[in-house]
Amino acid sequence: MSVTRVLKLKTGIKRGSKTVTEFTLREPTVKALSGLEIFSVVRGDVESLAVLLPRISDITEAEIKKFNFMQIAQVARELQYFLEE
């Protein structure tokens, strides 16, 4: 069974004519982490998060690269949840 978390963005992102204010993160699997250094993900490395997030959510890499600082920091904090389980 996969563990998920719904992330509610404090500021939404544009997707066409819609604004996305929340999306679901799935617990990263070994396959999702393939090619990434776990330490980079844990410390919130932006490039690592840009690769990982499309693998564990419905957010695209292009959308992630448009995130502002607060949004990517929110994602990095939310990923910490999976380390606590």
Order of alpha helices (4+ residues) and beta strands (2+ residues): beta-beta-alpha-alpha-alpha-alpha-alpha
